[in-house]
Amino acid sequence: MPAPEYRGTPEGLTDGLAAVLRNREEPRPPAGYASMIDALRALLDEITGSLPSAEVVTDATRQFMELTRRFEKFAVDERRQVSGRLIEIPGRGQVMAPAIAIDEHTNVRASGHISFGRFYLGGNGAVHGGAIPLAFDELMGRLANTGRAPSRTAYLHVNYRSITPIGKRLRIEAYFAAEEGRKRILRGVIRDGDTVCADAEGLFVALRPGQP
């Protein structure tokens, strides 16, 4: 979707992009959906960083099972789900990948901020190594498809330069390095101030017509 002036928040939407979002043929989330996802992120962080009593564990398990049964009644196919498709909010309304608040987005470069919650802890205050590629693929994949045909990740190479800390506001950037035919090579970096935590290079290949 062309979004050269997108700033990552509803307040930053240009009139043109806002119109696209209003007119797209995708299911719209019910009121409060984004807040529910934020609450779920917070819950996962608190569970990860807690040592609850047996009573709390038993009660929470009961409530989780009840919630599962309630949501099962509203199951839809992939094309009708809203999770992961809400491009107007950080994280796109999903909790798998860390939420990125985008503050600059053109057809060739995107940047913003990311904070890894306790849920993504690997150990000793550092982000789990597997969560960092998730963040890169989230931003680089989004940029790879901006103003272009959809693509798939062909490879993603990540260099871990220093510890990526939990709970800090970090800078994340992605940009086009080269583009030839169906091939799109992008690079990205995560910084803690002036310190490079990790950098990455990814190859994204445009899908052929009719290719899933």
ChimeraX attribute file (.defattr): number of C-alpha atoms within 10 A of each C-alpha:
attribute: neighborCount
match mode: 1-to-1
recipient: residues
	/A:1	15
	/A:2	15
	/A:3	18
	/A:4	17
	/A:5	17
	/A:6	23
	/A:7	21
	/A:8	22
	/A:9	14
	/A:10	13
	/A:11	9
	/A:12	16
	/A:13	17
	/A:14	15
	/A:15	10
	/A:16	12
	/A:17	18
	/A:18	15
	/A:19	11
	/A:20	14
	/A:21	17
	/A:22	10
	/A:23	9
	/A:24	9
	/A:25	9
	/A:26	14
	/A:27	12
	/A:28	15
	/A:29	14
	/A:30	8
	/A:31	8
	/A:32	8
	/A:33	14
	/A:34	19
	/A:35	11
	/A:36	12
	/A:37	17
	/A:38	16
	/A:39	12
	/A:40	14
	/A:41	19
	/A:42	15
	/A:43	13
	/A:44	15
	/A:45	17
	/A:46	14
	/A:47	13
	/A:48	14
	/A:49	13
	/A:50	8
	/A:51	10
	/A:52	10
	/A:53	8
	/A:54	9
	/A:55	9
	/A:56	11
	/A:57	13
	/A:58	11
	/A:59	10
	/A:60	12
	/A:61	12
	/A:62	12
	/A:63	12
	/A:64	11
	/A:65	10
	/A:66	12
	/A:67	11
	/A:68	11
	/A:69	11
	/A:70	11
	/A:71	9
	/A:72	10
	/A:73	8
	/A:74	8
	/A:75	10
	/A:76	10
	/A:77	6
	/A:78	8
	/A:79	9
	/A:80	13
	/A:81	15
	/A:82	18
	/A:83	16
	/A:84	14
	/A:85	18
	/A:86	18
	/A:87	14
	/A:88	21
	/A:89	17
	/A:90	21
	/A:91	27
	/A:92	20
	/A:93	22
	/A:94	19
	/A:95	15
	/A:96	13
	/A:97	19
	/A:98	22
	/A:99	23
	/A:100	23
	/A:101	21
	/A:102	24
	/A:103	15
	/A:104	16
	/A:105	22
	/A:106	17
	/A:107	19
	/A:108	16
	/A:109	21
	/A:110	25
	/A:111	25
	/A:112	20
	/A:113	18
	/A:114	22
	/A:115	20
	/A:116	25
	/A:117	21
	/A:118	22
	/A:119	20
	/A:120	24
	/A:121	21
	/A:122	16
	/A:123	12
	/A:124	9
	/A:125	14
	/A:126	17
	/A:127	22
	/A:128	19
	/A:129	16
	/A:130	10
	/A:131	17
	/A:132	24
	/A:133	18
	/A:134	15
	/A:135	22
	/A:136	28
	/A:137	22
	/A:138	17
	/A:139	23
	/A:140	30
	/A:141	20
	/A:142	16
	/A:143	24
	/A:144	31
	/A:145	19
	/A:146	20
	/A:147	14
	/A:148	12
	/A:149	14
	/A:150	19
	/A:151	21
	/A:152	16
	/A:153	16
	/A:154	13
	/A:155	13
	/A:156	18
	/A:157	12
	/A:158	18
	/A:159	13
	/A:160	14
	/A:161	13
	/A:162	13
	/A:163	17
	/A:164	26
	/A:165	21
	/A:166	21
	/A:167	16
	/A:168	13
	/A:169	14
	/A:170	21
	/A:171	21
	/A:172	26
	/A:173	21
	/A:174	27
	/A:175	22
	/A:176	19
	/A:177	15
	/A:178	12
	/A:179	14
	/A:180	8
	/A:181	7
	/A:182	12
	/A:183	17
	/A:184	21
	/A:185	21
	/A:186	23
	/A:187	21
	/A:188	24
	/A:189	19
	/A:190	26
	/A:191	20
	/A:192	17
	/A:193	10
	/A:194	7
	/A:195	13
	/A:196	18
	/A:197	21
	/A:198	21
	/A:199	21
	/A:200	20
	/A:201	22
	/A:202	23
	/A:203	23
	/A:204	24
	/A:205	22
	/A:206	20
	/A:207	14
	/A:208	11
	/A:209	8
	/A:210	5
	/A:211	8
	/A:212	8
